Amino acid sequence: MNKYEGLHCPVCHGKMFEDDDIVVCPVCGAPHHRDCYKRNNRCSFADKHGTEEQWQRPEPVTSAEEPPVVCYNCGKQLSSDSRFCDNCRAPVFSQANPQSPPPYTPFIIDPMGGVHADDSIDGVSAKEIASYVLINTGRYLPRFRSISAPEKKKTSWNFAAFFLAPYWLFYRKCYKEAMLSLLVFASYLALRIPFAMSLSSFVYTNTRMNSIEMTSRLVNDMIQTNQGWRLGLLLLSVAIQIGLSVYLGLFGDYIYKKNAVSKIKELKGNAANVAGDFLVILQRSGGVNVIIPVMLFCLELFLNIL
């Protein structure tokens, strides 16, 4: 594009276009059509060179100033190129009224789950909890608010805690509860050892049976040889495993909320933390731990092979 496009020639006063042949005054930089400059044989502003009236590029005409970009969730003013609020991480929408909530769209998930950043949950602001949770805040914040209300029950349902106990507790850095659940986890693994020993011996001597026949034959042999207690221990271990999973499925959110609030209040008690960027400190202290669950899974796999 010609950088003089849209300006006017001072000789013919015609508008300049991209494909026009244009010459520029070497003194003041005024653009002319080449034919106009030759006809005039000088710059049209030659008499004004060196004065305040010499040619100057006109300022571009801009449209009305756009309203400031404000986060609809926490109200913080943001830069125009922001995609997410750096305070509460809510998505930034381009709209005439930036203070109003965004229109519904199935392709954008509210990271606060409909909870306002300044809402209080057990004496801690929602934006602080969101910074600590860091991942999947849109799910946990509304549940934390719900189970914190005095008229509400302390239970909800958490599929991750149900299927991945106790891995989920380590993943969410609830280490105290994770260690307790790990003891339960180890206990029901230990209860399976007598049955596993009988099973391995039986499989070694009955390799031609299918799994259904083998299981039925093994159970009958245990009952006839007064070894039914091994089967009883197996059933007890299954009951303990299911009980732990159901308990964490029901109370997992409550346990996580209690740990998050307690940790945030503990960090707030440190004056050095409050003096700095507290939300960044929460993000570093919270979040998730992937290493311990992976190590625990590998250990369980190894024990099962044994």
N, C-alpha and C positions, 0 to 999 in steps of 0.2 A: 504494500500500500504506500502511495506517495505521502510523505509526511506533511506536505502542504495542501493536501486535498481538503476542500471545504473552505479554504481562504479565498480572498478576492484580490485580483490584480489591481494595483493602484492606478494603472493607466486606463484600461478599458472597464474596470470595475466588474469584470466577469468572474464567475466562480471557477475555481480551479478543480480539475478532475484528475483522476489517477494517471491517465495516459497523456496528459498535457506536457508539452515541452517547456520546462520552467528553468529560468536562470535566477541566481540569487545575488544581491548586492554584496560585494566583498567587504563592505564597511559595516552596514547595519543588519545585513541578512534579510532584507525585504525581498520576497519572491515576486517575479514578474513573468508573464508570458514572454518567450524569447522574441517573438515578433514585436511585441509592445516595447520591450527594452531596446531593441534595435531602432525602432521608430523614434523613441524618446532620446536615445543615445546616452542615457544616464539613468541613475536611480531617481525615482520620483521623489525620494525623501532626501536628495543630495543637499538641499538648502538647510535641512534640519539636522545634518550629521553633527554629532558632538553635543547636541542639546538634549533636554529631557523630552523633546517632542519627536525625536527620531523614531523610526519604526520599531515596534516591539511586538513579539508574538502575542496575540490575544489569549487570555485565559480560557480554557475550554468551559463550555456551558455544561453545568452538571444539574442533574435532577434534584428534587427536594431531598434533603438529608434523611436517610433511612432511620427509623427508630432504633434505639439500642437493643441488642440481643440480650434478653433476660431469661434466666432459667425459670420455666414455669413451676418447677418443683420447690426450689429453695429461694428463688428471687435474686440470685447473684447475677450481676451484669457480666457478660462474657464478650470475648472478641467475636467479630463477625464471621470468622472462619472456624469457630469452635463446632465440633460435632457432638461432644458430650460435655456436660458441666464438670469442671474440675473440683467442684465442692461436693456434689452428691452423685455425680456420674449419670444423671438423667440425660436422655437424648435431647439435642437442641433442635427445635423446629422453626422453620422460617414461616412467620405468620404476621399478620397485621397487628394483632394485639399479643405481644410476647408474654404477657402476664397470665393469659387464659390457658387452661389445660389444652393439650394437643388433641386433634381429632383422632378418633379410633382408627387404627390400622392393624390388621392381623400380622403384619410383617415386622413391627417394632414392638419389643417387649419393654415395659416400664421396669427399669432396674430397681425401683423402690417398691414395686408391687402395689402401687396406690397409696403408700404411706408417705406422709409429708416429712421432709427432712428434719423439721423441728419438733415432730411428735416425740413425746417422752415414753419410753418403755422401761419400767422399773428404775426411773430416775436417770436414764441415759438417753440422749437424743438418738433418733433413728439414723441420722447421717453418720454418727459415730459407730453404731452397730453395723451399718452397711460397710463402713471402711474396715471394720474388723472381720466381718463375714467374707467380704470381698468377692466370693464366687457364689452365684445363684442367690443374690440378695432379694430378687423379686419373689422368690418362693418363701424365704425364711422371715423376712420382715413382717408381712401380714400375719403369719402364724405366731410370731413372737408377740405382736400386739394383741392378738386374740387370746392367747393363753395367759397373758399378763393381766387382763381385765378381771376384776374381783368376782364378777358374776359368771365368768366362763370356767369351763373345766380345764384342767392342766394337761389334758391329753389331746393329741392330734394323730395323724397317721403319716409315717415317714417310711416309704418303700425302701429307700437306700439303707436306713438303719435296720429294717426288718431283714433284708436279704444279705446284708454285708456285715452283720454284727460278728466280731467287734472291730472289724476293719474300719467301719465308718467312724467310730469314736476316735481312733488314731488319726484318721484322715482329717477330722474336724478339730484336732488338737484338744480333745477332752481326755487328757491323759490319765487323770485319777480314775474316772469311770471306765476308761479303756483297760486299765490294769486289773480292775475288779472283774470286768467281763472276760478278760483273758484268763483269769483263774477259773472261772466257770467253764470257759472254752476248753481249758486243759483238762478239767475234771471229766467232762463228757467224752473227751478223747481217750482218757485213761480207762473209763468204764467200758470202752469197746475193745480193749486189748484182749481179755480172755476169750471173747467170741471170735476175734480176728485170728487168734492162735489156733482155735479149733477149726475155723474155716480154712486156714491155709493148709493145715494137716489133712483135712478132708478132701480138699481140691487136689492135693498131690496124689492121693490114692484113688480118686474117682474122676479122672480126666475125661472120660467119655460121656459123662452126663452133661445135659444142658443146664443153664443156670437155675431154671425153675425146679427141675428134678433134684438138683444138687441142694438147693435151699430146703426143699421139703424133706429130703432124706436126712439132712443135717439136723433139722429141728426135731424130727422123730427120734434120731439117735441120742440127742441130748436129753430128751424127756425120759427115754428108756434107761439111760445110764446115769440118771440122777445128776445130769449136768445142766439142768434147766436154769440154774442161777446165772449161767453165762448169757443165756438169752434174755433173762430178766435184766441183767446189767445193760445189755444192748438197748432194750426198750426204755430203760430209765435214762440212758444217755440221749436217746432221741427226744424224750419228753423234756429233758433239761435244755437241749438245743432249741426246740420249738418254743419253750417258755422264755428263753433269753431273747429270741428273735421277736416274739410278740411284745415282750416288755419294752424293748428298744423301739419297736415300731410305734408303740403308743406314747412313750415318754421321751423319745429321742429328741424331739424339738424342744421340749421343756428342759432337758439336760443341757442341750447346746445353748439355749437362751441363758440359762443360769450361769454357765461357764463364761459366755461372752460378756455379760453384764458385770460379773465379778472381776474379770480380767481388765475391762475398761476402767472400772472404778479404781482398781489397783494401780493402773498406769497413771490415772489422773492424780493419784496421791503423790506422785513424784513431780516436784516443782520443775525439774529440768525438762520433763516431757511436755508439760503444759506450756512452757516458755517457747518451745520449738513448734514445728508443724505437727500438731498432735494427730491429725488424720493420717499423715504419712507413717507416724510411729505405730498407729493402730494397724495399718495395712501390713507392716513388717512383722508385727507381733501376731496378727491373726492369719487369715487365709487358710490354707490347707497344707497337710503334710502327706506327700505321696510315698516317700521312701519307706517309712515304717510299715504301712500296709502291704507294700510289695515284698518286703523282707519277711513279714509274718506269713504271707501267702506261700512263699517259697518254703518256709519252714514247715507249714502244715502239709504241703505237697510231699515233702521229704519224709515226714512221719507217716503219712498214709502209705507211701511206697514200702516203708519198713514194715 
